[in-house]
Amino acid sequence: MKQEFAITEKWLPFEIHAETPPEGVLWADYFPGMNPEAFFQQLDMRGKELGARFGPQPVMSNSREALEGGEFAKEYGRYQQYHEAVFKAFFTDCKNIGRREVLLEVAREVGLDALSLNNALEAGTYLPRLEETTRMAKDKWISSAPTFIIDDYGIITGAQPIETFRTALVEVQKM
């Protein structure tokens, strides 16, 4: 008889480049020698077959408030919509998600109260949660996003093919 198991997900905020200035930084300045146009063209080619489009994003944004906004969206049952809208704003529409007005626009688009989000960002309501999960990630030597932690298996980092996850779940099922 086949063993059944449930898969639950829990998204946690993790700030990879906390040192990025609030206004962002040009990719080429942050990663000397990088060709941002070629990088994003390659991402677009790879993502196109999965329905994810990548524009020529020139700026690496400071993502702190975007991550805090994600925690706000969770509390109002709109995390997935917010997450997808921030992804599109940054990677497809090439907006600087480090700019609060961009995040408030995204919030409105997904049915969140932008004024309440702005107040929460002003108050730093979700900053302690972001700082705690970032500290926990660093304690576990996690340094990239996405990172998937699968109980009884281990860690999978980065955008991986579906087969990687199938293999991990088959291994867990054998245990």
N, C-alpha and C positions, 0 to 999 in steps of 0.2 A: 504494500500500500504506500502511495506517495505521501510524503510528509508535507503538510501545508504550513506556510509561515506568512506572517504579515510584514509588510514593508511600511515603515513610518518615516516621515522626513521631518527634519527640523533645520531650518535655515538660520544660521547665526551670522551676524555682521562681523567682518574682519577687514580692518584697514591695512592694506599692504604697504602703501607708500605715504605714511602719515606725515612725512617731512615735505610733501608737495605743498608749495605755497597756495594760499586760498584762491588766487587768480589762475592757478595751474602753471604748467611749464611746457614748452615745446618738447615733443618727444625727442627730437634730434639733439636738444640741449641736455636732456636728462640721460639719454643713452647715446653718447658720442659714437659716430660711425653708423648709426641706424639710418636706414632709408624708410621713413614713415610711409611714403606713398607705396612702395613695393610691399611693405609689411601688410598694409590694409588691403591692397589689391589681392594678395594671397589669402588673407582672411575672408575677403568677399567671395573669392572663387570657391573656397572650402565650405563656407557657410551657405552659399546660394542653394545647393542641393537640399539643405535642411530648412530652407525658408528664412535664414538669418542673413541680413544684408549689412555690409560694413562700408561706410563712406570713408573719405580721406581725412580722418580726424587728426587735426594738427596738434592738439593740446592734450596732455595728460592732466586730467582734472583732479582736484582734491576731492575725494569722495566722502569725506567725513559726514557732511550734512545729508548727502544722499543715503548713506547707511543709517543715519539717525531717522531719516524719513521712512526708511523701510521698517523700522521698529514701530513707528507711528502707524504705518499702514497695517501692520500685523494686528495691532490693537483694534482696528476698525474693520478687520476682515477683508482687506483689499491688498494684501501683500503681493500676491501673484500678479495682479494687474499693475501695481506700482512698479514692481521689479521689471516686468516686461516693458513698461513705458519708459523707465529710466534707461534700460538697455538700448531701446530704440532711439531715445533722445541723444544718447552719447555716441553709440556706434553707427547708427544709420543716419541720423540727422546732423551729426557732428556738432552738437551743442555742448557747452561747457557745464557739466552737471555740478561743478563747484560753485556755480552762481545760484544763489537762492531763488531768484525769480524764475529760473528754469525749473527748479524743483517744485515751486508753487504752481507753475503752469501744468506740470506733470500731475500733481496732486489733483488739481481741478479736473483734468482729463479723465482720471480714473474714479471720480466721484468722491474724493476726499475734501474735507473742509480746509482750504488753503490757509485761512486765517488761523485756525487752530494749529495747523502744522507750523506756521510761522511763529506763533507764540511758543510752541514746544521747542523749536530750534533756538529761539531767543533765550529761553530759560535753561537750555541744556538738559532737558528732561531725559533724553535717551543716551546722552554722552556716557554716563557711568556704565550702562549696559554694553555699549560699544567698547569702552576701555577694558571691561572685564573679559569679554569674549576674545578680544585681541590678545590680551595677556594669556588667556587659556590656550589660544592657538600657538603662541610663541613657546609656551611651556611644553607643548607637544611637538615642537619643531616644525610646525606648519608655516609655510612661507609663500604659498601661492593660492590663488582662487581660480576656479573652484577646487575645493578639496572635499572628498567624500570619505566619511569614516563609516565603515561597515562593521558592525559588531561581529565578533568571532572570525573576522577576516583580516581587517587592517585598513589601510588608507589607499585611496586612488586619487591622484592629483591631476589637475588640468582637464582640458576637454578631451575626453577619450572616446574611442569608438564603442558602440553599444555592446560589442562582443566582449570587451573588457569587463563590463558590469555583469553580463550573462555568466562569464566564467567565475567571477567572484561569488555570485549568488548560487551557482551550482556547488561551489566549494562549501559555502555555508550550509547548504541543504544536506551535504554529506556528513556534516558534523553531528 
